[in-house]
Amino acid sequence: MLHPDVAPGVHRIEDAYTNWYLVEDGDRTLIVDAGVPTSWGSLQDAMRTLGRDPDSVEAVVLTHAHFDHVGFAEKARRELGVPVWVHEDDVPLTRNPMGYAHERGRSWYLVNPGALPIMASLLRNRAFWPAPVAEVRTYREGVLDVPGAPEVVFTPGHTYGHCGLYFADRDLLIAGDAIVMLDPYTGRRGPRIVARAATAYSDRALESLDALEETGAHTVLTGHGDPWTGGVAEACRLAREAGVD
């Protein structure tokens, strides 16, 4: 489902409780994250609704490479001819998106009543079977040479190479899963880090909230859940208070 203009020139698309974003930069377009495999159809629909030329897409930037964020990345690379960018520490995950490190077994979370509708939707949308990305460009720090020119905010913990993207001119932070408004593994809402079932090391994930906070962004867009417009400092405070599931 398309949610237009959640920030200046930024559109949120939600498929299977998972967000990904279109960022407009004049006649250029950036895709941040790539949802689930069926999100390819959502991309076509969103571009038509927004009146954007598919040829305006110049890059896909992944905040991290978990299975529910690389869905159509390889298809975009092949069919649109655009590069897929990922932090160098997450390159192995682009080859095997289900091979992510986690602190706790996933079985209990998968039958948690709060998570059941989310897991069922992910299953219907083939989220657990994304195509590996055959070729990537890597980033580490600095400002990316892509539409919108976001600054990389290194936030390891959820994955080894997780990053947020800060758009200073829009007072906007796309935080990926460094902080979320909905935890897919518990169904709990409100600012928090993702449960241990999908987090490589939660202590580092909590420490990485400091890097998010340093941006001072007013609007925070996350990998799951609604936009947060109460300032990144308050979102991080609530996430620390929520702790780790």
C-alpha positions in Angstrom: 0.0 0.0 0.0 1.3 3.4 -1.0 1.5 6.2 1.6 2.5 9.3 -0.3 4.5 12.2 1.1 5.3 10.9 4.5 8.2 13.3 4.3 9.1 15.9 1.7 9.4 14.0 -1.6 9.4 10.6 0.2 6.8 7.9 -0.2 6.3 4.9 2.0 5.1 1.6 0.5 4.1 -1.1 3.0 3.8 -4.8 1.9 3.4 -7.6 4.4 4.0 -5.2 7.4 7.3 -4.2 5.8 8.2 -0.7 4.7 10.3 0.4 1.8 10.6 3.9 0.4 10.8 6.0 -2.8 12.8 9.2 -2.5 12.3 11.9 -5.2 15.2 14.1 -6.2 13.9 16.2 -9.1 13.4 13.9 -11.9 15.6 11.2 -10.2 14.3 8.5 -7.9 16.0 6.4 -5.2 14.5 3.2 -3.7 15.5 2.6 -0.1 15.1 -1.1 0.7 13.2 -3.5 -1.5 10.4 -5.1 0.5 9.3 -8.6 -0.3 9.2 -10.3 -3.7 5.6 -9.2 -4.4 6.7 -5.6 -3.8 7.8 -5.5 -7.4 4.1 -5.1 -8.4 3.7 -2.4 -5.7 6.7 -0.6 -7.3 5.0 -0.5 -10.7 1.7 0.7 -9.1 3.4 3.4 -7.0 5.4 4.8 -10.0 2.2 5.0 -12.1 0.2 6.6 -9.3 3.0 9.2 -8.6 3.5 9.9 -12.3 7.2 8.8 -12.1 9.0 7.4 -15.1 10.5 4.0 -14.3 13.7 5.1 -16.0 14.0 7.8 -13.2 15.1 5.0 -10.7 18.8 5.3 -10.4 19.7 3.1 -7.4 18.4 0.8 -4.7 20.1 1.3 -1.3 19.6 -1.4 1.3 19.8 -0.4 4.9 20.5 -4.1 5.6 20.0 -7.4 3.8 17.5 -9.4 5.8 15.1 -11.4 3.8 12.2 -9.0 4.1 14.2 -6.0 2.8 15.8 -7.4 -0.4 12.7 -8.8 -2.0 12.9 -7.2 -5.5 16.4 -5.9 -5.4 17.8 -8.4 -7.9 14.9 -7.9 -10.2 15.4 -4.1 -10.1 19.1 -4.6 -10.9 18.4 -6.9 -13.8 15.3 -5.2 -15.3 15.9 -1.5 -14.5 19.7 -1.8 -14.8 20.2 0.1 -11.5 22.9 -0.7 -8.9 22.1 -2.1 -5.6 24.1 -0.6 -2.7 24.7 -2.3 0.6 27.1 -1.8 3.5 30.2 -4.0 2.9 29.6 -6.0 6.1 26.2 -7.1 4.9 27.3 -8.3 1.5 27.2 -12.0 2.6 23.5 -11.5 3.4 22.7 -10.3 -0.1 23.8 -13.8 -1.2 21.8 -15.6 1.5 19.2 -13.3 3.1 17.9 -16.0 5.4 21.3 -16.7 6.8 21.3 -13.9 9.4 22.7 -14.1 12.8 20.3 -14.0 15.8 20.6 -14.3 19.5 17.6 -16.4 20.3 15.7 -19.2 18.5 12.8 -18.1 16.3 10.3 -20.8 17.1 8.6 -19.2 20.0 8.3 -15.9 18.2 6.8 -17.5 15.2 3.8 -18.8 17.2 3.4 -15.7 19.3 -0.2 -14.5 18.8 0.9 -10.9 18.2 3.2 -12.0 15.4 1.0 -14.6 13.7 -0.8 -12.2 11.3 2.6 -10.7 10.4 4.2 -14.1 9.7 1.2 -15.2 7.7 1.4 -12.1 5.5 5.1 -12.6 5.0 4.5 -16.2 4.0 1.7 -15.2 1.5 4.0 -12.6 -0.1 6.9 -15.1 -0.5 9.1 -13.0 1.8 11.1 -16.0 2.9 12.3 -16.8 -0.6 13.9 -13.6 -2.0 16.3 -13.9 -5.0 19.9 -13.4 -4.0 21.5 -10.2 -5.3 24.0 -11.3 -7.9 26.0 -8.0 -7.9 26.2 -5.1 -5.4 28.1 -1.9 -4.8 29.3 -1.4 -1.3 29.4 1.6 1.0 30.8 2.2 4.4 30.5 5.9 5.4 30.0 9.4 4.1 27.4 10.7 1.6 26.2 8.3 -1.0 26.3 9.4 -4.7 22.6 8.5 -5.3 19.4 10.6 -5.6 18.8 12.5 -2.4 22.5 12.2 -1.3 21.8 10.6 2.0 24.5 10.4 4.7 25.3 6.9 6.0 24.6 6.4 9.7 26.4 3.2 10.8 24.1 1.3 13.2 25.3 -2.3 13.6 23.5 -4.7 15.9 20.4 -5.8 14.0 22.9 -7.0 11.3 26.6 -6.6 11.2 26.4 -3.9 8.6 23.1 -2.2 9.3 23.0 1.5 8.4 20.5 4.3 8.6 20.3 7.0 5.9 20.1 10.7 7.0 18.6 13.3 4.6 19.7 16.5 6.3 17.9 18.9 3.9 14.6 17.1 4.7 15.2 16.7 8.4 14.6 13.0 7.8 16.2 9.7 9.0 15.4 6.4 7.3 16.4 4.1 10.1 15.7 0.7 8.5 15.5 -1.8 11.4 17.9 0.0 13.7 14.7 1.1 15.4 11.2 0.1 14.4 7.6 1.1 15.2 6.4 -2.5 14.9 8.4 -5.6 15.9 7.4 -8.3 13.5 8.4 -11.0 15.9 6.2 -9.8 18.8 3.6 -7.6 17.2 4.5 -4.9 19.7 4.2 -1.3 18.6 6.1 1.8 19.5 9.8 2.7 19.2 12.0 -0.4 19.9 14.8 -2.5 18.6 13.8 -5.8 16.9 13.6 -8.9 19.0 16.6 -11.1 19.6 15.2 -13.6 17.1 16.3 -11.3 14.3 19.1 -9.3 15.9 22.7 -10.3 15.7 23.7 -8.6 19.0 21.2 -6.6 20.9 23.7 -4.8 23.2 25.3 -3.2 20.1 21.8 -2.5 18.6 21.0 -0.5 21.7 24.4 1.3 21.6 23.6 2.2 17.9 20.7 4.3 19.0 23.3 6.9 19.9 24.2 7.3 16.3 20.6 7.7 15.3 20.1 10.3 18.0 23.1 12.3 16.8 21.3 13.2 13.6 18.7 15.2 15.4 16.2 14.3 12.8 12.6 15.3 13.3 11.0 12.5 11.2 12.1 8.9 11.5 11.0 6.3 9.0 11.5 2.6 9.9 11.4 -0.8 8.4 8.2 -1.7 10.1 5.4 0.4 11.4 4.1 4.0 11.0 6.3 7.1 10.6 7.5 8.7 13.8 7.4 12.5 13.8 8.2 13.2 17.5 11.9 13.6 17.0 14.6 10.9 17.0 15.8 11.7 20.5 12.4 10.8 22.0 12.1 7.7 19.8 15.5 6.5 21.0 14.6 7.2 24.6 11.4 5.1 24.3 13.3 2.3 22.5 15.8 2.1 25.4 13.0 2.0 27.8 11.3 -0.8 25.9 14.4 -3.0 26.2 14.9 -6.2 24.2 12.4 -9.1 23.7 
